[in-house]
Every structure is written in C-alpha cells, then in structure tokens.
C-alpha cells in the first residue's frame, strides 16, 4: 500500500495519556546483541515495526531463530557464525540495520551481500566498512564506492587498532563497538569528534555493559575493548520510545493541552528525551512521574535558537512547532539530516512553505519565522517516504484546516499504530 493520503482534523485542546511503543534504537541493539549472546534471550516490549523486522530477518538469514509474540520476542543465537544467506540480505531503507549489521556480519565467516532500496543506496556506509577493513575484513563495492550494495568477505575480526569517522553518523561507531568483543584479539577504537547523534553511542555502550561486556574509556575519543568476550544470556526490557513520544509532546505544545506518556524515565539514555528541554524553553511545563512524563503546552510558543546535533530526529517536529511560535527560531548543526530517510532539512523547509510559513533552508539547519498561519495549505504535504516527516507534519493539522499528509503509510517504519493513536487525540 503506497502513497496513502491522510486528512488531519483540527482539535481545540488535547488531554490524554498514551502508552508508547518500545524504543526503536534499543530494540535494534537488543536484537543484535541477543543474536551474539551465549544463550536464548527474551526481549520484552520490543518495537515491532518495519525497520526492526528488517534487522530481525537479517539475523534469521544468518541462522538465528527469532519468534515474535504479542509483547515480546525470543531469540536463539545461531549455532555457528554464520550460516551463509541465500542471496543478498535486503535491508529496505533502514540505515541503522545497514550500519550495525555490516559489523555484525563481519564477526563470522563467509561472504555476505547487503543491499536495500534506492534511497538506502544513497546513504553512506563507507566509514563503517573502512573500519572493518582495518580489522581484517574484505569489502567489495558492487555499485558506487561507499554505498550499498556491497559484499563482505570475512573470517572473523582479527582485532587491533581502528579509527572510525563518526562525523556523519554515530551508527558507524556503534556497529564497530558491538562487534569488537567478538574479535580474536583486543580492539582499540578511536573516533572523530564531534560524533553525530552521540547519545546513541552511550546507549550502545550501556547495553554492552549490561550484557557483561567489559571496556575501558581512554580519553574522550578512544575505547579499549578486551577480546574475545561473550555477550551473556539475559532478558531485556525495552523502554518506551522518546522519538515516538515527541509527536504527542508536540501535540500538547501546539494546542496548549496536556499529554502524559509512559513508560519512560527521567534517567533514560535516549538522546531524544532531551527534546523536553527544548519544549521547556518554548514555554511548556514538564512534570516527571515514576513511570512517565507529562507535558502541558503554553498559550503561545516561544521561539528558540538551538543546536540539535545530539537529537537530529527531533528537527522535523521542532520545525513544525517553530512555525507556530511567536518569532524567529534557528535550528543548526544538523547537516547530517541530509543523509537520513530523506533530505530532512529540505523536506521540512518544503513542507513549512506549503503550510504558509516562512522557512529558510541552511546548509546545516533551518531558520523558521513563526507567525499566525491562517491556512489552508497550498497543497498536500509530502512525507518523502520518511516516517518522521509524516508524523511531524501531522501536528500542523491539529491547528489548521486542510492539512493532508501524502505518503502516510511511511509511519510503518517506526510506529505502525501511529495514526490510530493520533486520531484519538481529539
């Protein structure tokens, strides 16, 4: 089902509670670390969505046995690393799957071909592959160098010193870190600074630690990982997804209403949880409780000037909110948004102009001149086959008539039930 149009109905004010789906980033890592563990693992509250199912199917192609239940998933690691897949492993448009799994494939023996959609073929994987080559892996580009499709030939990681360029994506670094304990000898990983979306690296390291992996930080940009080590068998509980929560926090902010989202903790490692600090600056009231957080919107949103490098996925949501704020907002240091599921800076600027907002696209960000938007939009808002664009621009429809999202089915990538939950806001 492609190119579904979704008409958004305005609401006066929301007052609701929402239970969040599991974190996408944590579910990806939980699946992968479980497949590397020394015994069966049960993951509770995982996100079952297009991207995580792509990771699951790729691990099954390597020999892992994975069974999805109603609110859990069981993983039995492969007997050997790895079973040779039949044909290329298709990864859709999941950059997380491509970048993390390229390293995971390399911890075993065999030849593996990774491929994806035309858009994934435009998203770089070169820095991850270059690091793997330093660890003894042979990489052959089957198309453009640095991009999928690519063939990996490996007899396992040999270990040693390796440098990772993480300026475009933290996933390049996370993949190497996850794979490093499986090397034959110790691995020392050095990486460029600043790291794009650095909180995701913190999630990776914390989950490795919880899985019994020892490592040592050696300065701000170097990590020493003794090898070989084994990921220990353990059950995992996935917390609610802060990225998904942001759309409902944004709904409260736009309507001057209230929303309570759970399960999520103030101690969460998810970088997108920090979006609450931005909402606070925009005039929202934030109140944490034991199992979740409440957000109350103001009568008028305040413009902001903010560096969003550590939470770039929140930029589409923030861009829409800024269009309704009382002044000029500036969003910067997010040039890497151009290599996401879409060129998100262009997609957001394009959508805001259709809404009637004055938005400027910069090389590394946006300038949004907030004002009263009378509407209706000049046309439908294209999601650009990007889940975050679809969900972010749905928010605008809560405040103005005539908002139509073109490509609404793209939400299946991370939040298959989004539209059902969103329609209940009114």
Secondary structure as a PSIPRED ss2 file (coil, helix, strand):
# PSIPRED VFORMAT (PSIPRED V4.0)

   1 X C   1.000  0.000  0.000
   2 X C   1.000  0.000  0.000
   3 X C   1.000  0.000  0.000
   4 X C   1.000  0.000  0.000
   5 X E   0.000  0.000  1.000
   6 X E   0.000  0.000  1.000
   7 X E   0.000  0.000  1.000
   8 X C   1.000  0.000  0.000
   9 X C   1.000  0.000  0.000
  10 X C   1.000  0.000  0.000
  11 X C   1.000  0.000  0.000
  12 X C   1.000  0.000  0.000
  13 X C   1.000  0.000  0.000
  14 X C   1.000  0.000  0.000
  15 X E   0.000  0.000  1.000
  16 X E   0.000  0.000  1.000
  17 X E   0.000  0.000  1.000
  18 X E   0.000  0.000  1.000
  19 X E   0.000  0.000  1.000
  20 X C   1.000  0.000  0.000
  21 X C   1.000  0.000  0.000
  22 X E   0.000  0.000  1.000
  23 X C   1.000  0.000  0.000
  24 X H   0.000  1.000  0.000
  25 X H   0.000  1.000  0.000
  26 X H   0.000  1.000  0.000
  27 X H   0.000  1.000  0.000
  28 X H   0.000  1.000  0.000
  29 X H   0.000  1.000  0.000
  30 X H   0.000  1.000  0.000
  31 X H   0.000  1.000  0.000
  32 X H   0.000  1.000  0.000
  33 X H   0.000  1.000  0.000
  34 X H   0.000  1.000  0.000
  35 X H   0.000  1.000  0.000
  36 X C   1.000  0.000  0.000
  37 X E   0.000  0.000  1.000
  38 X C   1.000  0.000  0.000
  39 X C   1.000  0.000  0.000
  40 X C   1.000  0.000  0.000
  41 X E   0.000  0.000  1.000
  42 X E   0.000  0.000  1.000
  43 X E   0.000  0.000  1.000
  44 X E   0.000  0.000  1.000
  45 X C   1.000  0.000  0.000
  46 X C   1.000  0.000  0.000
  47 X C   1.000  0.000  0.000
  48 X C   1.000  0.000  0.000
  49 X C   1.000  0.000  0.000
  50 X H   0.000  1.000  0.000
  51 X H   0.000  1.000  0.000
  52 X H   0.000  1.000  0.000
  53 X H   0.000  1.000  0.000
  54 X H   0.000  1.000  0.000
  55 X H   0.000  1.000  0.000
  56 X H   0.000  1.000  0.000
  57 X H   0.000  1.000  0.000
  58 X H   0.000  1.000  0.000
  59 X H   0.000  1.000  0.000
  60 X H   0.000  1.000  0.000
  61 X H   0.000  1.000  0.000
  62 X C   1.000  0.000  0.000
  63 X C   1.000  0.000  0.000
  64 X C   1.000  0.000  0.000
  65 X E   0.000  0.000  1.000
  66 X E   0.000  0.000  1.000
  67 X E   0.000  0.000  1.000
  68 X E   0.000  0.000  1.000
  69 X C   1.000  0.000  0.000
  70 X C   1.000  0.000  0.000
  71 X C   1.000  0.000  0.000
  72 X E   0.000  0.000  1.000
  73 X E   0.000  0.000  1.000
  74 X E   0.000  0.000  1.000
  75 X E   0.000  0.000  1.000
  76 X E   0.000  0.000  1.000
  77 X C   1.000  0.000  0.000
  78 X C   1.000  0.000  0.000
  79 X C   1.000  0.000  0.000
  80 X C   1.000  0.000  0.000
  81 X C   1.000  0.000  0.000
  82 X C   1.000  0.000  0.000
  83 X C   1.000  0.000  0.000
  84 X C   1.000  0.000  0.000
  85 X C   1.000  0.000  0.000
  86 X C   1.000  0.000  0.000
  87 X C   1.000  0.000  0.000
  88 X C   1.000  0.000  0.000
  89 X E   0.000  0.000  1.000
  90 X E   0.000  0.000  1.000
  91 X C   1.000  0.000  0.000
  92 X C   1.000  0.000  0.000
  93 X C   1.000  0.000  0.000
  94 X C   1.000  0.000  0.000
  95 X H   0.000  1.000  0.000
  96 X H   0.000  1.000  0.000
  97 X H   0.000  1.000  0.000
  98 X H   0.000  1.000  0.000
  99 X H   0.000  1.000  0.000
 100 X H   0.000  1.000  0.000
 101 X H   0.000  1.000  0.000
 102 X H   0.000  1.000  0.000
 103 X H   0.000  1.000  0.000
 104 X H   0.000  1.000  0.000
 105 X H   0.000  1.000  0.000
 106 X C   1.000  0.000  0.000
 107 X C   1.000  0.000  0.000
 108 X C   1.000  0.000  0.000
 109 X E   0.000  0.000  1.000
 110 X E   0.000  0.000  1.000
 111 X E   0.000  0.000  1.000
 112 X E   0.000  0.000  1.000
 113 X E   0.000  0.000  1.000
 114 X E   0.000  0.000  1.000
 115 X E   0.000  0.000  1.000
 116 X C   1.000  0.000  0.000
 117 X C   1.000  0.000  0.000
 118 X C   1.000  0.000  0.000
 119 X C   1.000  0.000  0.000
 120 X H   0.000  1.000  0.000
 121 X H   0.000  1.000  0.000
 122 X H   0.000  1.000  0.000
 123 X C   1.000  0.000  0.000
 124 X C   1.000  0.000  0.000
 125 X C   1.000  0.000  0.000
 126 X H   0.000  1.000  0.000
 127 X H   0.000  1.000  0.000
 128 X H   0.000  1.000  0.000
 129 X H   0.000  1.000  0.000
 130 X H   0.000  1.000  0.000
 131 X H   0.000  1.000  0.000
 132 X H   0.000  1.000  0.000
 133 X H   0.000  1.000  0.000
 134 X H   0.000  1.000  0.000
 135 X C   1.000  0.000  0.000
 136 X C   1.000  0.000  0.000
 137 X C   1.000  0.000  0.000
 138 X E   0.000  0.000  1.000
 139 X E   0.000  0.000  1.000
 140 X E   0.000  0.000  1.000
 141 X E   0.000  0.000  1.000
 142 X C   1.000  0.000  0.000
 143 X C   1.000  0.000  0.000
 144 X C   1.000  0.000  0.000
 145 X C   1.000  0.000  0.000
 146 X C   1.000  0.000  0.000
 147 X C   1.000  0.000  0.000
 148 X C   1.000  0.000  0.000
 149 X C   1.000  0.000  0.000
 150 X E   0.000  0.000  1.000
 151 X E   0.000  0.000  1.000
 152 X E   0.000  0.000  1.000
 153 X E   0.000  0.000  1.000
 154 X E   0.000  0.000  1.000
 155 X E   0.000  0.000  1.000
 156 X C   1.000  0.000  0.000
 157 X C   1.000  0.000  0.000
 158 X C   1.000  0.000  0.000
 159 X C   1.000  0.000  0.000
 160 X E   0.000  0.000  1.000
 161 X E   0.000  0.000  1.000
 162 X E   0.000  0.000  1.000
 163 X E   0.000  0.000  1.000
 164 X E   0.000  0.000  1.000
 165 X C   1.000  0.000  0.000
 166 X C   1.000  0.000  0.000
 167 X C   1.000  0.000  0.000
 168 X C   1.000  0.000  0.000
 169 X C   1.000  0.000  0.000
 170 X H   0.000  1.000  0.000
 171 X H   0.000  1.000  0.000
 172 X H   0.000  1.000  0.000
 173 X H   0.000  1.000  0.000
 174 X H   0.000  1.000  0.000
 175 X H   0.000  1.000  0.000
 176 X H   0.000  1.000  0.000
 177 X H   0.000  1.000  0.000
 178 X H   0.000  1.000  0.000
 179 X H   0.000  1.000  0.000
 180 X H   0.000  1.000  0.000
 181 X C   1.000  0.000  0.000
 182 X C   1.000  0.000  0.000
 183 X C   1.000  0.000  0.000
 184 X C   1.000  0.000  0.000
 185 X C   1.000  0.000  0.000
 186 X C   1.000  0.000  0.000
 187 X E   0.000  0.000  1.000
 188 X E   0.000  0.000  1.000
 189 X E   0.000  0.000  1.000
 190 X E   0.000  0.000  1.000
 191 X E   0.000  0.000  1.000
 192 X C   1.000  0.000  0.000
 193 X C   1.000  0.000  0.000
 194 X C   1.000  0.000  0.000
 195 X C   1.000  0.000  0.000
 196 X C   1.000  0.000  0.000
 197 X C   1.000  0.000  0.000
 198 X C   1.000  0.000  0.000
 199 X H   0.000  1.000  0.000
 200 X H   0.000  1.000  0.000
 201 X H   0.000  1.000  0.000
 202 X H   0.000  1.000  0.000
 203 X H   0.000  1.000  0.000
 204 X H   0.000  1.000  0.000
 205 X H   0.000  1.000  0.000
 206 X H   0.000  1.000  0.000
 207 X H   0.000  1.000  0.000
 208 X H   0.000  1.000  0.000
 209 X H   0.000  1.000  0.000
 210 X H   0.000  1.000  0.000
 211 X C   1.000  0.000  0.000
 212 X C   1.000  0.000  0.000
 213 X C   1.000  0.000  0.000
 214 X C   1.000  0.000  0.000
 215 X C   1.000  0.000  0.000
 216 X E   0.000  0.000  1.000
 217 X E   0.000  0.000  1.000
 218 X C   1.000  0.000  0.000
 219 X C   1.000  0.000  0.000
 220 X C   1.000  0.000  0.000
 221 X C   1.000  0.000  0.000
 222 X E   0.000  0.000  1.000
 223 X E   0.000  0.000  1.000
 224 X E   0.000  0.000  1.000
 225 X E   0.000  0.000  1.000
 226 X C   1.000  0.000  0.000
 227 X C   1.000  0.000  0.000
 228 X C   1.000  0.000  0.000
 229 X C   1.000  0.000  0.000
 230 X C   1.000  0.000  0.000
 231 X E   0.000  0.000  1.000
 232 X C   1.000  0.000  0.000
 233 X C   1.000  0.000  0.000
 234 X C   1.000  0.000  0.000
 235 X C   1.000  0.000  0.000
 236 X E   0.000  0.000  1.000
 237 X E   0.000  0.000  1.000
 238 X C   1.000  0.000  0.000
 239 X C   1.000  0.000  0.000
 240 X E   0.000  0.000  1.000
 241 X C   1.000  0.000  0.000
 242 X H   0.000  1.000  0.000
 243 X H   0.000  1.000  0.000
 244 X H   0.000  1.000  0.000
 245 X H   0.000  1.000  0.000
 246 X H   0.000  1.000  0.000
 247 X H   0.000  1.000  0.000
 248 X H   0.000  1.000  0.000
 249 X H   0.000  1.000  0.000
 250 X H   0.000  1.000  0.000
 251 X H   0.000  1.000  0.000
 252 X H   0.000  1.000  0.000
 253 X H   0.000  1.000  0.000
 254 X H   0.000  1.000  0.000
 255 X H   0.000  1.000  0.000
 256 X C   1.000  0.000  0.000
 257 X C   1.000  0.000  0.000
 258 X E   0.000  0.000  1.000
 259 X E   0.000  0.000  1.000
 260 X E   0.000  0.000  1.000
 261 X E   0.000  0.000  1.000
 262 X E   0.000  0.000  1.000
 263 X C   1.000  0.000  0.000
 264 X C   1.000  0.000  0.000
 265 X C   1.000  0.000  0.000
 266 X C   1.000  0.000  0.000
 267 X C   1.000  0.000  0.000
 268 X C   1.000  0.000  0.000
 269 X C   1.000  0.000  0.000
 270 X C   1.000  0.000  0.000
 271 X H   0.000  1.000  0.000
 272 X H   0.000  1.000  0.000
 273 X H   0.000  1.000  0.000
 274 X H   0.000  1.000  0.000
 275 X H   0.000  1.000  0.000
 276 X H   0.000  1.000  0.000
 277 X H   0.000  1.000  0.000
 278 X H   0.000  1.000  0.000
 279 X H   0.000  1.000  0.000
 280 X H   0.000  1.000  0.000
 281 X H   0.000  1.000  0.000
 282 X C   1.000  0.000  0.000
 283 X C   1.000  0.000  0.000
 284 X C   1.000  0.000  0.000
 285 X E   0.000  0.000  1.000
 286 X E   0.000  0.000  1.000
 287 X E   0.000  0.000  1.000
 288 X E   0.000  0.000  1.000
 289 X C   1.000  0.000  0.000
 290 X C   1.000  0.000  0.000
 291 X C   1.000  0.000  0.000
 292 X E   0.000  0.000  1.000
 293 X E   0.000  0.000  1.000
 294 X E   0.000  0.000  1.000
 295 X E   0.000  0.000  1.000
 296 X E   0.000  0.000  1.000
 297 X C   1.000  0.000  0.000
 298 X C   1.000  0.000  0.000
 299 X C   1.000  0.000  0.000
 300 X C   1.000  0.000  0.000
 301 X C   1.000  0.000  0.000
 302 X C   1.000  0.000  0.000
 303 X C   1.000  0.000  0.000
 304 X C   1.000  0.000  0.000
 305 X E   0.000  0.000  1.000
 306 X E   0.000  0.000  1.000
 307 X E   0.000  0.000  1.000
 308 X C   1.000  0.000  0.000
 309 X H   0.000  1.000  0.000
 310 X H   0.000  1.000  0.000
 311 X H   0.000  1.000  0.000
 312 X H   0.000  1.000  0.000
 313 X H   0.000  1.000  0.000
 314 X H   0.000  1.000  0.000
 315 X H   0.000  1.000  0.000
 316 X H   0.000  1.000  0.000
 317 X H   0.000  1.000  0.000
 318 X H   0.000  1.000  0.000
 319 X H   0.000  1.000  0.000
 320 X H   0.000  1.000  0.000
 321 X H   0.000  1.000  0.000
 322 X H   0.000  1.000  0.000
 323 X H   0.000  1.000  0.000
 324 X C   1.000  0.000  0.000
 325 X C   1.000  0.000  0.000
 326 X C   1.000  0.000  0.000
 327 X C   1.000  0.000  0.000
 328 X E   0.000  0.000  1.000
 329 X E   0.000  0.000  1.000
 330 X E   0.000  0.000  1.000
 331 X E   0.000  0.000  1.000
 332 X E   0.000  0.000  1.000
 333 X C   1.000  0.000  0.000
 334 X C   1.000  0.000  0.000
 335 X H   0.000  1.000  0.000
 336 X H   0.000  1.000  0.000
 337 X H   0.000  1.000  0.000
 338 X H   0.000  1.000  0.000
 339 X H   0.000  1.000  0.000
 340 X C   1.000  0.000  0.000
 341 X C   1.000  0.000  0.000
 342 X C   1.000  0.000  0.000
 343 X C   1.000  0.000  0.000
 344 X H   0.000  1.000  0.000
 345 X H   0.000  1.000  0.000
 346 X H   0.000  1.000  0.000
 347 X H   0.000  1.000  0.000
 348 X H   0.000  1.000  0.000
 349 X H   0.000  1.000  0.000
 350 X H   0.000  1.000  0.000
 351 X H   0.000  1.000  0.000
 352 X H   0.000  1.000  0.000
 353 X H   0.000  1.000  0.000
 354 X H   0.000  1.000  0.000
 355 X H   0.000  1.000  0.000
 356 X C   1.000  0.000  0.000
 357 X C   1.000  0.000  0.000
 358 X E   0.000  0.000  1.000
 359 X E   0.000  0.000  1.000
 360 X E   0.000  0.000  1.000
 361 X E   0.000  0.000  1.000
 362 X E   0.000  0.000  1.000
 363 X C   1.000  0.000  0.000
 364 X C   1.000  0.000  0.000
 365 X E   0.000  0.000  1.000
 366 X E   0.000  0.000  1.000
 367 X E   0.000  0.000  1.000
 368 X E   0.000  0.000  1.000
 369 X E   0.000  0.000  1.000
 370 X C   1.000  0.000  0.000
 371 X C   1.000  0.000  0.000
 372 X C   1.000  0.000  0.000
 373 X C   1.000  0.000  0.000
 374 X C   1.000  0.000  0.000
 375 X C   1.000  0.000  0.000
 376 X C   1.000  0.000  0.000
 377 X C   1.000  0.000  0.000
 378 X C   1.000  0.000  0.000
 379 X C   1.000  0.000  0.000
 380 X C   1.000  0.000  0.000
 381 X E   0.000  0.000  1.000
 382 X E   0.000  0.000  1.000
 383 X C   1.000  0.000  0.000
 384 X C   1.000  0.000  0.000
 385 X C   1.000  0.000  0.000
 386 X C   1.000  0.000  0.000
 387 X H   0.000  1.000  0.000
 388 X H   0.000  1.000  0.000
 389 X H   0.000  1.000  0.000
 390 X H   0.000  1.000  0.000
 391 X H   0.000  1.000  0.000
 392 X H   0.000  1.000  0.000
 393 X H   0.000  1.000  0.000
 394 X H   0.000  1.000  0.000
 395 X H   0.000  1.000  0.000
 396 X H   0.000  1.000  0.000
 397 X H   0.000  1.000  0.000
 398 X H   0.000  1.000  0.000
 399 X C   1.000  0.000  0.000
 400 X C   1.000  0.000  0.000
 401 X C   1.000  0.000  0.000
 402 X C   1.000  0.000  0.000
 403 X C   1.000  0.000  0.000
 404 X E   0.000  0.000  1.000
 405 X E   0.000  0.000  1.000
 406 X E   0.000  0.000  1.000
 407 X C   1.000  0.000  0.000
 408 X H   0.000  1.000  0.000
 409 X H   0.000  1.000  0.000
 410 X H   0.000  1.000  0.000
 411 X H   0.000  1.000  0.000
 412 X H   0.000  1.000  0.000
 413 X H   0.000  1.000  0.000
 414 X C   1.000  0.000  0.000
 415 X C   1.000  0.000  0.000
 416 X C   1.000  0.000  0.000
 417 X C   1.000  0.000  0.000
 418 X H   0.000  1.000  0.000
 419 X H   0.000  1.000  0.000
 420 X H   0.000  1.000  0.000
 421 X H   0.000  1.000  0.000
 422 X H   0.000  1.000  0.000
 423 X H   0.000  1.000  0.000
 424 X C   1.000  0.000  0.000
 425 X C   1.000  0.000  0.000
 426 X C   1.000  0.000  0.000
